[in-house]
Amino acid sequence: MSSLADDEKKLLLEIARRALVAAVRGCELPADVTAKPALSRAAGAFVTLHKNSKLCGCIGQLPGRESLADVVAHCAASAALEDPRFSALRPDELPHVEIEISVLSALEDIQPRQIEPGTHGLVVSRGWRRAVLLPQVATQFNWSSERFLAETCEKAGLNPAEWKDPQTRIQAFTAEVFSEADLNNESARSLRP
């Protein structure tokens, strides 16, 4: 996965913020206005929203045919309004929402012993059941690779030990994760003498 430059990260965060505001206010989503090659390539991403440092929405899309910019815009709008775990955001909440973006690498089949919690995100699938957990989830909860697999299975509606069955497909990806707070802190640091 190629690393994004800071200006590309900032532009993705701006795209996400515009889509978030438009969705919450009931306006049409803005069209992709970027010509940057890195943002025009097909890619997957997750947009995670925090309100006052608490999770309030997270929606993602695995790598497919849509451009990274379009995926980020769609996921930002969906995270604000369609995450079934949370109430839809209201316009008065917008100033308190921070955006985090995870840009995903391509999916690769992986053996359980190769999984590195905090480095790899997981996709576990069996039949029509499938679940995704981002790399930062394992870090947040300090999970071992086996616990990470079990939690991903449970999220898919599978038995927690079903990752051991050869019929269960395990795929991994890495993610480039950045947020408005990260880039704002970098900007503030660069302005200091």
Backbone as ProteinMPNN parsed JSONL, in Angstrom:
{"seq_chain_A": "MSSLADDEKKLLLEIARRALVAAVRGCELPADVTAKPALSRAAGAFVTLHKNSKLCGCIGQLPGRESLADVVAHCAASAALEDPRFSALRPDELPHVEIEISVLSALEDIQPRQIEPGTHGLVVSRGWRRAVLLPQVATQFNWSSERFLAETCEKAGLNPAEWKDPQTRIQAFTAEVFSEADLNNESARSLRP", "coords_chain_A": {"N_chain_A": [[0.859, -1.169, 0.0], [0.644, 2.141, -0.92], [1.929, 5.022, 0.661], [0.099, 7.849, 1.747], [0.507, 11.302, 1.028], [0.75, 14.161, 3.23], [-0.851, 16.312, 2.286], [-2.679, 14.946, 0.723], [-3.97, 13.361, 2.613], [-5.141, 15.398, 4.138], [-6.89, 16.427, 2.213], [-8.578, 14.21, 1.823], [-9.744, 14.121, 4.366], [-11.093, 16.564, 4.288], [-12.916, 16.032, 2.226], [-14.377, 14.004, 3.476], [-15.431, 15.464, 5.64], [-17.048, 17.387, 4.308], [-18.908, 15.672, 3.1], [-20.047, 14.482, 5.352], [-21.234, 16.713, 6.675], [-23.045, 17.529, 4.675], [-24.705, 15.251, 4.507], [-25.811, 15.076, 7.116], [-27.195, 17.454, 7.231], [-29.084, 17.012, 5.334], [-28.586, 17.52, 2.666], [-27.53, 17.249, -0.797], [-24.899, 14.957, -1.518], [-21.568, 16.107, -1.952], [-19.915, 16.188, -5.13], [-17.053, 14.286, -6.185], [-14.201, 16.18, -6.25], [-11.543, 16.059, -6.727], [-8.461, 15.722, -8.493], [-6.29, 14.321, -7.918], [-4.099, 11.651, -8.38], [-3.633, 9.63, -6.408], [-5.961, 9.671, -4.917], [-7.858, 9.04, -6.698], [-7.581, 6.445, -7.361], [-8.803, 3.054, -7.199], [-9.935, 1.888, -4.108], [-10.32, 0.679, -0.724], [-11.887, 1.812, 2.312], [-12.436, 2.911, 5.699], [-14.51, 5.017, 7.606], [-14.423, 6.524, 10.637], [-16.231, 7.928, 13.245], [-16.007, 10.105, 15.989], [-17.522, 11.491, 18.805], [-17.016, 13.893, 21.113], [-14.844, 12.37, 21.971], [-15.899, 9.786, 22.014], [-16.95, 6.841, 20.34], [-19.156, 7.224, 17.633], [-20.019, 6.389, 15.221], [-19.207, 4.236, 12.512], [-18.359, 3.212, 9.416], [-17.506, 1.238, 6.629], [-15.899, 0.246, 3.554], [-14.798, -2.426, 1.671], [-11.883, -2.909, -0.465], [-12.625, -2.171, -3.834], [-14.118, -1.174, -6.845], [-14.612, 1.554, -6.785], [-13.411, 4.946, -6.516], [-10.967, 6.076, -4.12], [-11.55, 8.593, -3.0], [-14.347, 8.782, -3.489], [-15.263, 6.568, -2.029], [-14.568, 7.329, 0.591], [-16.185, 9.627, 0.911], [-18.786, 8.503, 0.681], [-18.729, 6.658, 2.848], [-18.369, 8.369, 5.032], [-20.772, 9.824, 5.08], [-22.558, 7.696, 5.47], [-21.659, 6.679, 7.944], [-22.441, 8.717, 9.62], [-25.219, 8.626, 9.525], [-26.238, 6.001, 9.197], [-25.139, 3.901, 10.727], [-26.11, 1.187, 12.498], [-25.763, 0.92, 15.222], [-25.877, 3.329, 16.484], [-27.603, 6.46, 17.084], [-28.707, 8.587, 14.424], [-26.613, 11.311, 13.514], [-27.119, 14.728, 14.546], [-27.491, 18.09, 13.245], [-26.578, 19.976, 15.193], [-24.638, 18.56, 16.519], [-22.427, 18.389, 14.919], [-20.088, 20.156, 15.244], [-18.738, 18.857, 17.268], [-17.773, 16.485, 16.375], [-15.214, 14.31, 15.442], [-13.239, 13.165, 12.759], [-11.913, 10.102, 11.644], [-9.931, 8.35, 9.37], [-9.4, 5.274, 7.768], [-7.43, 3.925, 5.439], [-7.471, 1.202, 3.365], [-5.356, -1.589, 2.574], [-4.948, -3.995, -0.104], [-6.845, -7.058, 0.186], [-5.595, -10.085, 1.578], [-5.25, -13.599, 1.706], [-4.606, -15.25, 4.78], [-2.766, -17.075, 7.227], [-3.664, -18.112, 10.523], [-1.446, -18.051, 12.345], [0.167, -16.123, 11.271], [-0.911, -13.673, 11.758], [-0.693, -10.383, 12.933], [-1.674, -8.639, 15.547], [-2.843, -5.304, 15.61], [-1.298, -4.595, 13.471], [-2.412, -5.977, 11.331], [-5.684, -5.904, 9.914], [-8.751, -7.731, 9.959], [-10.713, -9.925, 7.902], [-13.205, -12.136, 8.187], [-14.841, -14.854, 6.827], [-17.558, -17.003, 6.048], [-19.569, -18.893, 4.136], [-22.421, -16.969, 3.661], [-21.937, -15.265, 5.703], [-19.996, -12.635, 7.079], [-17.423, -10.623, 8.476], [-15.665, -7.662, 9.45], [-12.848, -6.349, 11.086], [-10.962, -3.589, 12.095], [-7.374, -2.905, 12.19], [-6.698, -1.275, 14.416], [-8.554, -1.91, 16.344], [-7.804, -4.291, 17.619], [-5.526, -3.367, 18.903], [-6.605, -1.394, 20.581], [-8.052, -2.907, 22.44], [-6.14, -4.596, 23.341], [-5.811, -7.245, 22.299], [-4.909, -10.651, 21.713], [-3.779, -12.536, 18.816], [-5.448, -14.77, 18.528], [-7.677, -14.051, 20.075], [-8.509, -11.85, 18.622], [-9.253, -13.066, 16.222], [-11.38, -14.659, 17.197], [-13.177, -12.669, 18.082], [-13.75, -11.427, 15.654], [-15.019, -13.496, 14.326], [-17.299, -13.762, 15.981], [-18.502, -11.281, 15.487], [-19.293, -11.736, 12.897], [-21.349, -13.423, 13.31], [-20.735, -16.005, 13.785], [-19.594, -19.002, 15.485], [-17.24, -18.407, 18.085], [-14.893, -19.957, 17.858], [-14.802, -20.745, 15.279], [-12.974, -19.894, 13.401], [-10.984, -21.732, 13.31], [-11.826, -23.752, 11.672], [-11.308, -25.23, 8.518], [-13.029, -24.449, 6.477], [-13.623, -21.845, 6.906], [-12.846, -18.682, 5.798], [-10.023, -16.636, 6.112], [-8.874, -13.437, 5.887], [-6.495, -10.8, 5.571], [-5.55, -7.356, 6.035], [-3.779, -4.251, 5.821], [-3.808, -0.957, 7.25], [-3.764, 2.5, 6.609], [-3.957, 4.897, 8.886], [-5.425, 7.903, 9.891], [-6.338, 11.058, 11.343], [-8.43, 13.978, 11.891], [-7.513, 15.232, 14.217], [-4.855, 14.29, 14.364], [-3.633, 15.496, 12.102], [-4.161, 18.175, 12.622], [-2.669, 18.524, 14.954], [-0.098, 18.071, 13.943], [0.12, 20.253, 12.214], [0.028, 22.333, 14.07], [2.394, 21.792, 15.519], [4.294, 22.255, 13.514], [4.168, 24.966, 13.277], [5.322, 25.965, 15.497], [8.216, 27.58, 16.974]], "CA_chain_A": [[0.0, 0.0, 0.0], [1.449, 3.35, -0.972], [1.605, 5.973, 1.711], [-0.478, 9.109, 1.287], [1.16, 12.52, 1.477], [-0.086, 14.922, 4.164], [-1.868, 17.099, 1.585], [-3.708, 13.996, 0.286], [-4.725, 13.029, 3.821], [-5.97, 16.567, 4.462], [-7.959, 16.507, 1.226], [-9.546, 13.154, 2.15], [-10.486, 14.556, 5.553], [-12.013, 17.615, 3.84], [-13.986, 15.347, 1.484], [-15.209, 13.334, 4.483], [-16.154, 16.482, 6.416], [-18.097, 17.946, 3.46], [-19.946, 14.643, 2.944], [-20.685, 14.353, 6.663], [-22.091, 17.883, 6.891], [-24.148, 17.475, 3.706], [-25.62, 14.165, 4.872], [-26.522, 15.413, 8.354], [-28.105, 18.577, 6.936], [-30.057, 16.575, 4.335], [-28.237, 18.066, 1.344], [-26.925, 16.295, -1.724], [-23.476, 14.768, -1.265], [-20.738, 16.786, -2.938], [-19.246, 15.324, -6.104], [-15.602, 14.216, -6.026], [-13.608, 17.307, -6.966], [-10.098, 15.931, -6.756], [-7.821, 15.091, -9.646], [-5.068, 13.686, -7.427], [-4.099, 10.224, -8.729], [-3.714, 8.753, -5.234], [-7.332, 9.652, -4.417], [-8.706, 8.56, -7.788], [-7.412, 4.995, -7.517], [-9.778, 2.212, -6.499], [-9.434, 1.498, -2.788], [-11.292, 0.548, 0.355], [-11.623, 2.683, 3.461], [-13.42, 3.038, 6.772], [-14.57, 6.321, 8.246], [-14.831, 6.379, 12.032], [-16.609, 9.205, 13.836], [-16.004, 10.214, 17.448], [-18.134, 12.711, 19.344], [-16.479, 14.065, 22.467], [-13.922, 11.239, 22.177], [-16.603, 8.504, 22.063], [-17.38, 6.346, 19.041], [-20.555, 7.529, 17.315], [-20.314, 5.869, 13.9], [-18.087, 3.679, 11.752], [-18.804, 2.468, 8.241], [-16.412, 1.069, 5.683], [-16.088, -0.485, 2.305], [-13.588, -3.14, 1.285], [-11.415, -2.48, -1.782], [-13.468, -2.542, -4.978], [-13.883, -0.394, -8.064], [-14.814, 2.985, -6.573], [-12.221, 5.715, -6.147], [-10.787, 6.293, -2.688], [-12.294, 9.798, -2.623], [-15.777, 8.464, -3.462], [-15.502, 5.651, -0.908], [-14.507, 8.111, 1.828], [-17.393, 10.467, 0.984], [-19.937, 7.629, 0.952], [-18.629, 6.088, 4.194], [-18.57, 9.432, 6.017], [-22.22, 10.082, 5.147], [-23.198, 6.515, 6.055], [-21.301, 6.588, 9.365], [-23.217, 9.725, 10.349], [-26.665, 8.397, 9.505], [-26.699, 4.632, 8.982], [-24.556, 2.884, 11.592], [-27.258, 0.776, 13.316], [-25.437, 0.934, 16.655], [-25.968, 4.684, 17.019], [-28.599, 7.368, 16.511], [-28.176, 9.464, 13.378], [-26.123, 12.586, 14.034], [-27.926, 15.925, 14.32], [-26.649, 19.219, 12.862], [-25.939, 20.636, 16.339], [-23.533, 17.73, 16.998], [-21.317, 18.428, 13.958], [-18.833, 20.74, 15.734], [-18.125, 17.988, 18.273], [-17.428, 15.221, 15.732], [-13.889, 14.195, 14.833], [-13.199, 12.14, 11.719], [-10.723, 9.27, 11.463], [-10.019, 7.57, 8.133], [-8.504, 4.13, 7.609], [-7.33, 3.533, 4.037], [-7.134, -0.212, 3.422], [-4.576, -2.264, 1.532], [-5.672, -5.117, -0.708], [-7.039, -8.211, 1.07], [-4.785, -11.266, 1.284], [-5.494, -14.741, 2.583], [-3.566, -15.316, 5.803], [-2.857, -18.153, 8.209], [-3.783, -17.53, 11.867], [-0.15, -17.831, 13.003], [0.821, -14.97, 10.642], [-1.628, -12.447, 12.113], [-0.069, -9.475, 13.882], [-2.662, -7.675, 16.041], [-2.359, -3.935, 15.532], [-0.775, -4.397, 12.11], [-3.405, -6.52, 10.403], [-7.115, -5.938, 10.11], [-9.221, -9.057, 9.555], [-12.006, -10.246, 7.298], [-13.502, -13.552, 8.383], [-16.082, -15.167, 6.109], [-17.981, -18.392, 5.878], [-20.874, -18.812, 3.493], [-22.858, -15.581, 3.477], [-21.567, -14.477, 6.889], [-18.691, -12.0, 6.961], [-17.194, -9.475, 9.365], [-14.39, -6.951, 9.316], [-12.379, -5.544, 12.214], [-9.785, -2.804, 11.747], [-6.195, -3.213, 13.016], [-6.659, -0.509, 15.663], [-9.458, -2.516, 17.328], [-6.996, -5.228, 18.413], [-4.647, -2.556, 19.745], [-7.433, -0.72, 21.585], [-8.458, -3.856, 23.48], [-4.966, -5.414, 23.683], [-6.153, -8.624, 21.988], [-3.986, -11.566, 21.041], [-4.298, -12.876, 17.479], [-6.563, -15.711, 18.69], [-8.838, -13.293, 20.545], [-8.907, -11.021, 17.489], [-9.986, -13.976, 15.332], [-12.642, -15.036, 17.85], [-14.071, -11.5, 18.069], [-14.19, -11.206, 14.274], [-16.013, -14.55, 14.08], [-18.543, -13.398, 16.674], [-19.127, -10.169, 14.77], [-19.905, -12.315, 11.696], [-22.447, -14.306, 13.704], [-20.198, -17.359, 13.822], [-19.041, -19.466, 16.747], [-15.927, -17.773, 18.239], [-13.793, -20.852, 17.48], [-14.999, -21.186, 13.901], [-11.801, -19.544, 12.608], [-10.129, -22.922, 13.226], [-12.378, -24.632, 10.647], [-10.729, -24.933, 7.203], [-14.036, -23.852, 5.596], [-13.711, -20.416, 7.22], [-11.799, -17.933, 5.101], [-9.433, -15.555, 6.892], [-8.098, -12.518, 5.074], [-5.926, -9.7, 6.336], [-5.18, -6.136, 5.332], [-3.207, -3.218, 6.668], [-4.551, 0.293, 7.086], [-3.121, 3.772, 6.908], [-4.961, 5.531, 9.733], [-5.138, 9.291, 10.226], [-7.541, 11.773, 11.793], [-8.353, 15.439, 11.937], [-6.672, 15.602, 15.359], [-3.456, 14.028, 13.997], [-3.136, 16.504, 11.17], [-4.192, 19.48, 13.294], [-1.529, 18.559, 15.868], [1.098, 18.219, 13.115], [0.14, 21.636, 11.749], [0.37, 23.164, 15.214], [3.804, 21.57, 15.805], [5.127, 22.859, 12.477], [4.112, 26.414, 13.43], [6.096, 26.354, 16.691], [9.612, 27.885, 16.669]], "C_chain_A": [[0.903, 1.228, 0.0], [0.977, 4.316, 0.099], [1.08, 7.265, 1.096], [0.335, 10.275, 1.838], [0.207, 13.28, 2.405], [-1.169, 15.725, 3.45], [-2.995, 16.201, 1.067], [-4.58, 13.566, 1.465], [-5.668, 14.171, 4.191], [-7.139, 16.682, 3.491], [-9.011, 15.429, 1.481], [-10.378, 13.536, 3.37], [-11.473, 15.666, 5.199], [-13.196, 17.013, 3.086], [-14.941, 14.683, 2.474], [-16.037, 14.347, 5.263], [-17.294, 17.077, 5.588], [-19.241, 16.951, 3.293], [-20.733, 14.462, 4.236], [-21.669, 15.488, 6.896], [-23.293, 17.841, 5.949], [-25.17, 16.419, 4.11], [-26.46, 14.54, 6.09], [-27.522, 16.543, 8.124], [-29.129, 18.232, 5.861], [-29.822, 17.148, 2.956], [-27.653, 16.953, 0.472], [-25.433, 16.187, -1.422], [-22.663, 15.473, -2.341], [-20.088, 15.777, -3.877], [-17.748, 15.36, -5.824], [-14.974, 15.318, -6.876], [-12.1, 17.169, -7.103], [-9.604, 15.254, -8.027], [-6.538, 14.392, -9.214], [-5.112, 12.186, -7.713], [-4.258, 9.295, -7.523], [-5.137, 8.644, -4.709], [-8.317, 9.157, -5.465], [-8.606, 7.047, -7.973], [-8.489, 4.244, -6.738], [-9.163, 1.762, -5.173], [-10.597, 1.349, -1.827], [-10.903, 1.46, 1.504], [-12.743, 2.537, 4.484], [-13.354, 4.46, 7.276], [-15.174, 6.101, 9.631], [-15.095, 7.765, 12.592], [-16.593, 9.099, 15.352], [-16.645, 11.537, 17.826], [-17.71, 12.818, 20.789], [-15.68, 12.837, 22.887], [-14.602, 9.877, 22.289], [-17.073, 8.121, 20.661], [-18.851, 6.673, 18.821], [-20.926, 7.091, 15.896], [-19.064, 5.339, 13.23], [-18.66, 2.823, 10.635], [-17.628, 2.377, 7.285], [-16.816, 0.279, 4.474], [-14.763, -1.135, 1.951], [-13.16, -2.7, -0.116], [-12.282, -3.041, -2.904], [-13.103, -1.697, -6.175], [-13.993, 1.11, -7.872], [-13.509, 3.668, -6.172], [-12.179, 5.897, -4.636], [-11.581, 7.512, -2.224], [-13.791, 9.517, -2.529], [-16.132, 7.536, -2.3], [-15.525, 6.428, 0.408], [-15.757, 8.975, 1.978], [-18.617, 9.63, 1.346], [-19.903, 7.112, 2.391], [-18.835, 7.142, 5.278], [-20.059, 9.724, 6.191], [-22.941, 8.919, 5.825], [-22.894, 6.376, 7.545], [-22.122, 7.562, 10.198], [-24.673, 9.347, 10.506], [-27.1, 6.937, 9.584], [-26.053, 3.558, 9.839], [-25.65, 2.451, 12.569], [-26.999, 0.788, 14.826], [-25.699, 2.282, 17.313], [-27.131, 5.441, 16.391], [-27.916, 8.202, 15.431], [-27.721, 10.777, 14.012], [-27.079, 13.716, 13.675], [-26.994, 17.087, 13.948], [-25.926, 19.893, 14.032], [-24.763, 19.834, 16.909], [-22.282, 17.851, 16.125], [-20.033, 19.056, 14.506], [-18.071, 19.848, 16.716], [-17.646, 16.658, 17.698], [-16.041, 15.307, 15.117], [-13.89, 13.001, 13.889], [-11.85, 11.432, 11.728], [-10.943, 8.437, 10.208], [-8.98, 6.458, 8.171], [-8.541, 3.727, 6.144], [-6.752, 2.117, 4.006], [-6.228, -0.655, 2.27], [-5.473, -3.325, 0.889], [-5.792, -6.243, 0.317], [-6.143, -9.35, 0.61], [-5.171, -12.379, 2.234], [-4.305, -14.856, 3.542], [-3.827, -16.498, 6.723], [-2.91, -17.525, 9.607], [-2.445, -17.215, 12.535], [0.591, -16.613, 12.447], [0.213, -13.631, 11.069], [-0.872, -11.672, 13.18], [-1.109, -8.456, 14.336], [-2.058, -6.267, 16.055], [-1.763, -3.585, 14.178], [-1.819, -4.824, 11.093], [-4.826, -6.226, 10.873], [-7.573, -7.282, 9.571], [-10.575, -9.016, 8.87], [-12.166, -11.745, 7.474], [-14.822, -13.823, 7.682], [-16.287, -16.67, 6.011], [-19.4, -18.348, 5.336], [-21.223, -17.352, 3.27], [-22.506, -14.684, 4.66], [-20.151, -13.92, 6.726], [-18.605, -10.837, 7.936], [-15.788, -8.939, 9.154], [-14.097, -6.256, 10.637], [-11.07, -4.875, 11.795], [-8.608, -3.137, 12.658], [-6.213, -2.508, 14.372], [-7.589, -1.072, 16.735], [-8.676, -3.479, 18.224], [-6.076, -4.475, 19.366], [-5.432, -1.927, 20.892], [-7.776, -1.638, 22.749], [-7.328, -4.792, 23.914], [-5.225, -6.908, 23.461], [-4.979, -9.378, 21.393], [-4.56, -11.867, 19.655], [-5.482, -13.84, 17.584], [-7.831, -14.988, 19.164], [-9.393, -12.429, 19.416], [-9.712, -11.858, 16.491], [-11.347, -14.34, 15.916], [-13.642, -13.887, 17.809], [-14.593, -11.219, 16.657], [-15.223, -12.259, 13.884], [-17.346, -14.195, 14.732], [-19.266, -12.271, 15.962], [-19.836, -10.672, 13.507], [-21.091, -13.217, 12.03], [-22.034, -15.769, 13.715], [-19.799, -17.718, 15.249], [-17.639, -18.862, 16.884], [-14.736, -18.643, 17.814], [-13.848, -21.272, 16.011], [-13.84, -20.8, 12.978], [-10.868, -20.743, 12.438], [-10.583, -23.883, 12.129], [-11.807, -24.258, 9.279], [-11.728, -24.316, 6.213], [-14.208, -22.346, 5.826], [-12.534, -19.707, 6.557], [-11.343, -16.76, 5.973], [-8.574, -14.725, 5.942], [-7.619, -11.368, 5.955], [-5.659, -8.512, 5.413], [-4.46, -5.241, 6.328], [-3.998, -1.938, 6.401], [-3.647, 1.473, 7.422], [-4.179, 4.612, 7.61], [-4.523, 6.949, 10.076], [-6.449, 9.987, 10.568], [-7.334, 13.27, 11.717], [-7.438, 15.88, 13.075], [-5.197, 15.397, 15.034], [-2.907, 15.149, 13.14], [-3.184, 17.896, 11.769], [-3.024, 19.61, 14.252], [-0.227, 18.728, 15.101], [1.235, 19.658, 12.64], [0.562, 22.574, 12.885], [1.85, 23.025, 15.566], [4.7, 22.285, 14.798], [5.147, 24.385, 12.594], [4.936, 26.887, 14.627], [7.538, 26.649, 16.284], [10.541, 26.759, 17.06]], "O_chain_A": [[1.814, 1.34, 0.82], [-0.213, 4.412, 0.399], [1.561, 7.713, 0.055], [0.796, 10.237, 2.979], [-1.004, 13.063, 2.365], [-2.292, 15.816, 3.947], [-4.142, 16.641, 0.978], [-5.794, 13.425, 1.323], [-6.836, 13.95, 4.514], [-8.256, 16.998, 3.899], [-10.207, 15.696, 1.368], [-11.585, 13.298, 3.398], [-12.573, 15.71, 5.749], [-14.339, 17.428, 3.279], [-16.16, 14.783, 2.334], [-17.218, 14.114, 5.521], [-18.396, 17.257, 6.106], [-20.41, 17.335, 3.337], [-21.954, 14.305, 4.206], [-22.816, 15.248, 7.273], [-24.424, 18.087, 6.368], [-26.374, 16.671, 4.06], [-27.676, 14.345, 6.097], [-28.578, 16.579, 8.756], [-29.959, 19.071, 5.51], [-30.754, 17.253, 2.158], [-27.331, 15.866, 0.952], [-24.78, 17.183, -1.11], [-23.029, 15.44, -3.516], [-19.754, 14.662, -3.479], [-17.233, 16.343, -5.292], [-15.196, 15.376, -8.086], [-11.445, 18.104, -7.564], [-10.239, 14.344, -8.559], [-5.778, 13.919, -10.06], [-6.069, 11.517, -7.324], [-4.947, 8.279, -7.614], [-5.494, 7.628, -4.112], [-9.477, 8.885, -5.155], [-9.434, 6.439, -8.652], [-9.016, 4.743, -5.744], [-8.017, 1.315, -5.126], [-11.704, 1.825, -2.079], [-9.74, 1.834, 1.652], [-13.848, 2.097, 4.165], [-12.276, 5.047, 7.365], [-16.275, 5.57, 9.776], [-14.278, 8.672, 12.433], [-17.097, 8.135, 15.928], [-16.345, 12.575, 17.237], [-18.008, 11.941, 21.599], [-15.818, 12.335, 24.002], [-13.94, 8.897, 22.63], [-17.533, 8.968, 19.896], [-19.689, 6.439, 19.692], [-22.022, 7.387, 15.422], [-17.986, 5.92, 13.362], [-19.356, 1.838, 10.881], [-16.85, 3.321, 7.148], [-17.912, -0.275, 4.386], [-13.725, -0.474, 1.932], [-13.976, -2.176, -0.875], [-12.623, -4.224, -2.919], [-11.926, -1.52, -6.488], [-13.515, 1.871, -8.713], [-12.626, 3.056, -5.572], [-13.209, 5.877, -3.962], [-12.216, 7.472, -1.17], [-14.441, 9.966, -1.586], [-17.174, 7.698, -1.665], [-16.401, 6.209, 1.244], [-16.328, 9.046, 3.067], [-19.395, 10.01, 2.221], [-20.925, 7.123, 3.078], [-19.411, 6.85, 6.326], [-20.546, 9.855, 7.314], [-23.826, 9.129, 6.654], [-23.769, 5.999, 8.324], [-22.462, 7.273, 11.345], [-25.303, 9.698, 11.504], [-28.226, 6.659, 9.998], [-26.396, 2.385, 9.687], [-26.083, 3.258, 13.391], [-27.937, 0.676, 15.615], [-25.741, 2.384, 18.539], [-27.588, 5.102, 15.299], [-26.721, 8.486, 15.505], [-28.362, 11.291, 14.93], [-27.757, 13.676, 12.648], [-25.817, 17.062, 14.308], [-24.786, 20.334, 13.881], [-23.978, 20.365, 17.694], [-21.195, 17.458, 16.548], [-18.957, 18.518, 14.245], [-16.885, 20.068, 16.964], [-17.168, 15.798, 18.438], [-15.726, 16.238, 14.376], [-14.47, 11.958, 14.188], [-10.795, 12.062, 11.807], [-12.023, 7.882, 10.009], [-7.831, 6.675, 8.557], [-9.562, 3.242, 5.657], [-5.678, 1.864, 4.553], [-6.329, -0.157, 1.149], [-6.617, -3.518, 1.302], [-4.952, -6.373, 1.207], [-5.951, -9.56, -0.588], [-5.393, -12.145, 3.422], [-3.16, -14.597, 3.171], [-4.976, -16.87, 6.963], [-2.262, -16.506, 9.845], [-2.331, -16.203, 13.226], [1.533, -16.122, 13.07], [0.769, -12.575, 10.768], [-0.462, -12.229, 14.199], [-1.406, -7.51, 13.606], [-0.912, -6.073, 16.461], [-1.727, -2.419, 13.787], [-2.076, -4.12, 10.116], [-5.131, -6.29, 12.064], [-6.851, -7.912, 8.798], [-11.448, -8.212, 9.195], [-11.36, -12.529, 6.972], [-15.807, -13.118, 7.904], [-15.353, -17.464, 5.909], [-20.313, -17.837, 5.984], [-20.412, -16.586, 2.75], [-22.751, -13.478, 4.621], [-19.235, -14.623, 6.3], [-19.595, -10.152, 8.191], [-14.87, -9.65, 8.745], [-14.983, -5.649, 11.238], [-10.189, -5.512, 11.217], [-8.811, -3.602, 13.78], [-5.787, -3.086, 15.372], [-7.435, -0.75, 17.913], [-8.859, -3.486, 19.441], [-5.872, -4.899, 20.504], [-4.979, -1.926, 22.037], [-7.79, -1.21, 23.903], [-7.53, -5.673, 24.75], [-4.905, -7.734, 24.315], [-4.163, -8.815, 20.664], [-5.695, -11.495, 19.357], [-6.426, -13.734, 16.801], [-8.93, -15.288, 18.697], [-10.608, -12.295, 19.272], [-10.735, -11.404, 15.979], [-12.352, -14.329, 15.206], [-14.823, -14.101, 17.535], [-15.744, -10.819, 16.488], [-16.193, -11.951, 13.19], [-18.399, -14.314, 14.106], [-20.491, -12.289, 15.842], [-20.851, -10.11, 13.093], [-21.763, -13.718, 11.128], [-22.879, -16.663, 13.662], [-19.681, -16.847, 16.111], [-16.909, -18.804, 15.895], [-13.685, -18.115, 17.45], [-13.026, -22.07, 15.56], [-13.738, -21.335, 11.874], [-10.049, -20.763, 11.519], [-9.809, -24.738, 11.699], [-11.819, -23.083, 8.913], [-11.316, -23.723, 5.216], [-14.859, -21.66, 5.037], [-11.378, -20.09, 6.736], [-12.156, -15.999, 6.497], [-7.671, -15.24, 5.284], [-8.255, -11.014, 6.948], [-5.558, -8.649, 4.194], [-4.531, -5.459, 7.538], [-4.763, -1.857, 5.44], [-2.877, 1.443, 8.383], [-5.179, 4.996, 7.002], [-3.388, 7.171, 10.499], [-7.524, 9.565, 10.143], [-6.224, 13.76, 11.51], [-6.66, 16.819, 12.904], [-4.367, 16.235, 15.388], [-1.837, 15.69, 13.422], [-2.329, 18.725, 11.458], [-2.438, 20.687, 14.364], [0.662, 19.451, 15.552], [2.33, 20.222, 12.658], [1.355, 23.492, 12.68], [2.502, 24.02, 15.88], [5.731, 22.85, 15.164], [6.052, 25.029, 12.064], [5.216, 28.079, 14.755], [8.043, 26.037, 15.343], [11.753, 26.864, 16.867]]}, "name": "protein", "num_of_chains": 1, "seq": "MSSLADDEKKLLLEIARRALVAAVRGCELPADVTAKPALSRAAGAFVTLHKNSKLCGCIGQLPGRESLADVVAHCAASAALEDPRFSALRPDELPHVEIEISVLSALEDIQPRQIEPGTHGLVVSRGWRRAVLLPQVATQFNWSSERFLAETCEKAGLNPAEWKDPQTRIQAFTAEVFSEADLNNESARSLRP"}
